[in-house]
């Protein structure tokens, strides 16, 4: 966001919980007036804190006690006063600030190297103020589908156009999990007309801006429109991820979007769909088939029949290779229509930058009063945006269930908010908490195995050649596991390791540089040695032996990095010679040692 921080201003209008009449009806009360009781009694502070602390909220010896305090929050106060770079010591301090200031919106930013509120103190110190990590996020808005929707435009949302959002959730969820290996993914209703996606794996949080941009581009099949026709990144032969997406989208298009939007019953939409057919002859043939046919489903079936008939004729009447290609192009028209109308339309700018803000879950939308509730991706088709709980409705439930609400410290349990929190926990938080807990335990195990200055066996210092050929981190971990050394032997051991790591460049510094180059430029498509574009052509030794021109050797890798091949671009004009040699050495080392 482009807004600059402004002076801190406290909200003046408050409604303390004790001031609520027992018979009050909050249904038609202004949303901002309800923020004080909402933050006091309904907002699930603890769950949000547990999420954003990523395990650093307990007494485990390996926690980073300052982690949460380095997270940026942005409050939008009543009157559209925009206050960036807020930070809090813990969940209790965040809860107190929300109750005191009653923001109409909460945005979440990155984790910085210093406390955001104290950033000015570090100016000129050399330490600077820069983001260290942030969830990979996506934003999808129904207004970007206004050319598809016939049920309404702009801020409108209903059960008829929700399938467009459900399809986007399904495509993103499958791609992020299956193609990139992410596991901790949270989908949230924006409160009005869209969906936000938070990818919270540690790997995702540490992505550079370049890597974020590459992943967002991976999902950018829809690239806007030109002369009324969508620009689509589709070829005659499908990438496996696109084939998977098309199978899902075609069903959604035919079963939900086409009939519920009445796309082929609307004259303007009929003309728009016909524009995707490759020539006037097939368009005229389809229009003749539509005479006397009324429903969108029947007209869609007629269109597909005509396309298939023409494709078969092309295969029969031309030379085999030419006819097959022409038939593919004809059949592609059906795929183009489905993807143009249903493929996720992302706000790319939200995903590209680590320091971009995004609205927090469980906020209340100021115009609708609806809560930004989590969505179970497995039940995305059944989600109904028209029945999402509102702040006024929740407060009415508190009043009617006053006895239950009075019990314990979480009165939201007596309202429909409990369902939203349960979805948050079951679909996202519980698994994330289990992983970060195991991560802390692993850090403890590593710390316990760390070398000390006392030891009696120096012979174990010399690392075997097979270890030296691996990454420096592997050498370090091998030494970590060796018997303890005396102080003198420790210095000799350090020298031995330095000598080992200062041998052939590809065995030491080049691998460090190569890994850095790989992470910054290659990981978006080849994370973990995989290939998100052509699944079988991985960076593992067996695949490189089979597919790499010139055979499995470092020079062949250098050649392909410099010149590119198929979908892989040439990097000779983007990386210098040292970087190319280093990344080739890193890939060769990883594959040789079966380290992917």
N, C-alpha and C positions, 0 to 999 in steps of 0.2 A: 504494500500500500504506500501511497505517496504522502499521506498526511504526516505532518511534523508533530512532535510532542508538544503539548500545551501545558499550561500551569495546572496543578492539581486543584480540582474544584469538587467540593462535596455536595451530594444531592441534598436538597432541603426538604423535599416531601417524603415523609416516612409514615409507615403505618405499622407500628409495633404489634407483635402477635397479641399482646394483652388487650389492645384497643379494638379487637374484632368483636362485634356484637355476635351473640350466639345464633341469632336468626338472620344474619347478614346474607345477602345474595350478591355474589361477585361476578355473575355472568356478564353483565353489561358495564362493569367498571373499567375505566381506562387501564391499559396494561401497565404503564409506568407506575401508577398508584399502587399496583399489586406487587411490585418488585420486592419491597421490604419483607412482607410476610413470606413471599416465595423463597427468598434467600435464607430467611430465618428458619423455615420449617419444611421446605420441600426440596431444595437443591441438594443433591447427594455429594456433599463436599468430600467425604472420606473416599468414596469410590474414584472421584476425579483425581484426588491426591495420590492414591495408590497407583493409579495408572501412570501419571506423569512423573512420579518418583522413580519408577522402574527398579523397585527393590531397595532404593536408598532411603527408606523411611523407617528402618528398624535399628536394632542395636548390634547387628552382625558386625564383626570386626572389619570386614572388607567393604562396608558401605562407604560411599562418598557423601558425607553429611552436608556438603554444600551444593550438591547436584541440583536439587529442586530450586534452590535460591538463585541459581543462574538462569532460570527459565523466564522468558518474557511473557507477560500478560498485557493485554491492551484493553482498557475499559472505554466504552462509549457511554457517557453519562447523559442524563436528561438534558435535552437541548442540543443534542449532537455534539457534545464536547468530547473530543477525542484525546485520550490519555495513553500514550505508549510507554513502554519500558518500565512497567510495574513488575516488581519481583517480591517474593515472600519467602520467609524462612521455612515454613511448613504448611500443612493443610489447615491448621488452626488459624494461622495468620491470614491465609487466603480467605477462609470463611469469615473472619472478622471484617476484612476489607469489603467483601461482597455485601455483608449486612449493613455496613456503615455507608457505603457509597451507592449501592443499588444500581449498578450499571444496566442500561437497556440492552447491552450486548457485551459479551466477553470474547475476545480473540486470543488465540494462543500462537506464540511465536517460537523462535528457536531457543536452545540452550546456548548461552554465550560463555566466553572464557572468563568473564567477570560478571558481577551482579549488575543487571541492567540499570537498576536505580542509581548505582554508583559509577556509571560509565565515565562521567565527567572527571572523576578523580584520577582516572588512568590516562587521560589525554597527555600526550607528550612523554609518557613513561617508557615508551618502547614496547609495552605489552599490548597496547591497542585495544580495540573492542570489536570482536569478530565472532560470528556464530560457529559453534563446534558441531552441533548435531540438531536434527529436526526430523520429525516424521515425514515420510513421503506422502504427499496429499494430492487428492484429485477433487475437482468440483464439476458437477454436471447440473445444468439449469434447463428447465423445460422451455424457457423462452427461446432457446436455441433450436427448438423443434417447432417453432410457430408455423413454418411452412408445411409441416406434416399434420398438425392438429386442426381438426374441424370443430372440436368441442369448445374451444376457447383460445384466447391469446394472452400474452403478457403474464400477469400474476395469477392467472387462472390455473387451477389444478383440480382434477377429479379422478374418479375411479376409471374413466375411459382413457385418459391419457397417462395414468400411472404406469401401464405396461411398458412405456418407453423408458421410464426410470428403472423398472424391474429388469428389463433386458440389459441395460447398462451395468447394473449391479452384477448380474450373472456373468457378463463378459469380462469385466474387470476382476472379479473374484477368481474366475477360472484362470485367466492369464497371469495374474500376480502369483497365484499358488503353483500352477503347473509349469509355467514357463520361467519364472524367476525364483521359485522356491520359498516365497514369503509365506508366513503362517499366521501372523498376528495382525489381522485386518479388521478394521471397524468401519461400518457403514452407518451414517447418521442422516436422518431426514432434516433438511435445512430449516424447517418450520413454516415454509411457504410453498416453494415450487421446485425444489431440487434435492440433490443428494451430495453429501461429502464423504470422502473415503480417506481413512487414516491407515497407513501401513507402518506398523510400529516395531517390526523386527530390528534388532540392533544394526544389522547390515543395512537396512533401509534408512535408519536414522543417520548413519555415517556417510551416506552418498554425497558426492560432490554435486555442485550445480550442473556440471556437464553430464554426469551420470543420470541425474534426475531428468534432465532434458531428453536424454537418449531413451529412457524408459517411457516417458510421456509420448515421445515420437513413435515408439513401438505400437502404441494404442491409437495413434492418429491416422486411422484409415479414412475417416471423413475429414476433408480439408476445405470445407466451405463450398460455395456454389459459383458457377459461371454460366450465365445465360439460362438460368433456371434449371440447370442440371448439376448434380453434386459432383465435385471432384473427389475421386476415390482412389486410394492407393491399392488397387487390385490388379492382378495380372491374370493371364489365361490359366496359369497353373497356381493352385493355392498353396501358400505356406500352411503347415499343419495347424497352426493357431487360428488362421483365417478359416480353414475348413471346419474346425471345431466351432468357431463363432457362427459361421453361416448355418450350420445344422441347428443351432439353438435359435438364431434369429429368424430363420424361415418359419419355424413353428410358431414363434411369437407373432410374426407378421400375419400369418394366415389365420391363426386361432383368435388373436386378440386385437391387434392394431388395425388390420384391414377392415374387419366387420364393425368394430366399435367406433372407428373414425369414419366409416362409410366412404373410404377413399375412392372407390370406383363408382360411387353414386353421386359424387360431387364433380361437376363439369370441369372446374379448374384443376382438380386433382387428377382426373382422367387424362387431360392433356399433358400434365406434368409427367405422369407415368409413361405415356406413349413416347415421350421424348427420349427415353432411355433405349428404345428399340433402334437398331442400327441403320434402318433405311425406310423409305416411304412405303415400299412394297409390303413389308411385314406390318407396318403401322396400319395401312389400309386393310390388310387381311384381318387384323385383330378387330378393327372397328366394325367390319362387316359381321364378324362373329358376335359382336356385342348387341347388334340389332335385336330387339325383343327380349334381351336378357337384362334383368334389373339389379339383382343383388351383387354386392362386391365380390362375394365368394365365387359366384358363377362366372363373373367376368374375369376374375383372376385365373380360374381354371381354363377358360377359353384362351386367354393370352398365353398361358404356358403350353397349351396344346398346339397353337399356331407356331410358337417358337420352336418347339420340339420337331414338328413336321418340317419346318424349313431347315433345321439343323440336319435332319436325316437326309433331306434332299441334297444339301451341300456335300455331305459325305459321299453320296452315291454318284453325283454328277461331276466331281472333280478328281484330280489325281490324289492318291491316298494322303500324302502329307499336306498338300494344300487344302484338300477337303476337310481333313480332320481339324486343321487350324481354323478354317472358316466356321466350322460347326461349333468349335469351342467359343469363338467370338460371339456367335449367335446365342448360345446358351448362357454366356456371361451376362447378357442383358437382364435375365431374371435375377441373377445374383446381384447385379448392380442396383436394381430396384429395391430389393430387400435390404441391402446394406445402406443405401442412401436414406432410407426411411427409418431404420432401426439401429444402426451401429452407434455406439456411444459418441456423443459430441462433447469433447472435453474443453474446459477452459484451460488451455495449455499453459498460460502464464502463471497460474496458481501452482502448478507442479514443478516448474523449472528452477525456482530459487529457494534456497534454504531459509531465507529470512522473510518469506511471504507469510502473512498472517492468515489464519482461518478460524471461523467461528467455532467456539467450544461446544461439545455435546451438552445437552440439558439447558442450554440457553432458552429464552423465550423470545419468539419473533415479535418485534414490537407492533407489527401491523395486524397479525393474525391472532396473537396470544397463544399460539401453539408452541409446545415444547419440542426442542430438537432431540427427538428420541432415537435411540439406536435401532437398527433394522437387522433382523436375522436374514442373512443372504439366502439361506435355505428356504425361507418363507417369503422371499421378495415379491412373488406374484400375488400373495394373499394380503400384503400390507395395504391398508386403506388410509390415504392421507386425509380423508374427510372425517375420520373418527379419532384422529390423534388428540391426546389429552391437551386441554388448555389450562392456563394458569388460573382462570376464574373457576373452571369446573373442578380443579384439584382443591382449591380453597373451599369450595362448597362441600366437597366430600369430607374435608377435615372438620367442617362444622357439623355435618350430619353424623360423623363418626368420632365425635369429640372424646368419648371415653377411650376408644382404641388409640386415637392420636395422642392422647396424654401419656400413654405408656412408653417408656424408654426415651432415648434421645433422638430417634429417627421417626418423627410423625408421618413422613411420607409413606411409610409402610401401610398406613390405613387408607391409601388412595391408589389410583391407577398408576401413579409414579412407580409403585412397587414392580409392576410388570415391565416398565422400561428399564429399571435398574437390574432386574433379573435377566433380561435380554443382554444387557451390557456385560454382566458377569459371565453368563453361560456361553455366550458367543465370542467373548473376547478376553475379559479381564482374568478369569480363572486360569486359562492356559498361559497367558502372559506372565502372571505371578509365579506359576510353577516353573517356568523357564528361567526367570531372573533369580529365583531362589536357588535353582541348580547352578546357575552361573556364579553366584556368590560362594557356593560350596566348592566349586571347582577352583576359584581363586584362592580359597583357603588351602586346598590341597597343594596347589602350586607354591604357595607361600611356605607351607610346611616342608616342601622338598627343596627349597632354595639353598644354595651352597653357603657354608659358613667358613670362617677363617681358620678353623682347626681341622686337621686331618692327618692321617698316618699313611696314606697310600698314594704316592705320586704317580705310580705306574699307569694308573687308569686315566691320566690326563690326556694322553694322546688319542685324539678321536680317529676312528677308523676311516679310511678313504671314502667308503660309501656314505658316511655321514657328512664328510666335508663337502661332497658333491651336492649336498642338499642346501636349502636356504640357511643363512646364518642363524635364524631363529632355531632351526633344528639342532645345529651344533651347540647352541647355548643350552637347549633343553637336555641334550646328551650330557653335557658337563654338569648340569644341575643334578642329574641322577647319579653322579660318581661319588665315591667315598669322600669323606671330609678330608681337607688338606690342612697342613700346618700353614702359618702365615707366610713363610718363605716359599713353600710349595705353591701357595695360591698365586704369588706373583709370577712364578715360573709357568704355572698353568695358563695364566692370562697371556703371557708372552707366547706360549705355544699356540694358543688359539689365534692370537694376532697373526702369527706366521702362517698358520693354516689358512686363515681368511684373507691373507694378503698375497696368496699364490696366484693362480690363473684368474684374471678379472672376472670371468663368467662364474667363478665359484664364490665370489664375495660381494664387493661393492656393486658390480653390475647387476647382481640379482636383486639387491635392494632397490636400485634405480629401476630395474625392469619391472619389479612388482608395482612400484609407484606409477610407472607409465601405463602398465596394464590396468590398474584400478581406475585411473583417470580417463582412459580412452577406450579400453577394450571390454571392460567388465559388463557394460550394459547389454552386450550380445553374448559374451563368453564367460559370464560369472560362474565360478566354480569349474571352469574348463568345459562348460556346456556350450551349445550353439542354439540360441533362441530363434534363429532364422531357418536353419537347416539342421534338424535335430540330430541326424546321424553323423554330421561332420563336426564332431567335438574336437577338443584339443588333447584328448588322450592318445597315448602312443599308438594303439591299434588303429584309431581313425586316421592319425597323421600318416602312418605307414600306408594306409589304403588310398587316401585322397590327396596328400600333399605332393604337388608337382616337384620332382627332383628327389623324392624319397625322404625318409625321416632323418633329417640332419639340420643343423642350425643355419647353414647357408640357405637352405630351401625355405626356412621360416622367414629369414631376412628378406628373401626375394618376394614372398607373398605379402609381407607387411609393406614393402616399398611399392609394389605394383598393384596390389589388390587382386580380387578374382571373384567373378559372379557378383553376389550381393555385397561382398566386402569391398569398401573403398580403398584406394591407394593412399598410403600415409607418408609417402616420400616428401610431400610438400607441407606436411603438418608437424612431423617429428624430425629432429636432427639425427645425424648419423649415430651418435652415441646412444640416443634414446632407442633407435631402431635395433641396434646391436644388443642393447640391454634387455629390451622386451623379448627379443628372439631367444636370448640366453635364458631368460626366466621361463618362457613357455617350454623350451627344450628341457630345462632342468625339471620342471614340474611333471612333464610327460615321462621323462626317463626314469624318474624316481617313483612314478605312480602316486603322485602327491595331490592330484586333483580330487 
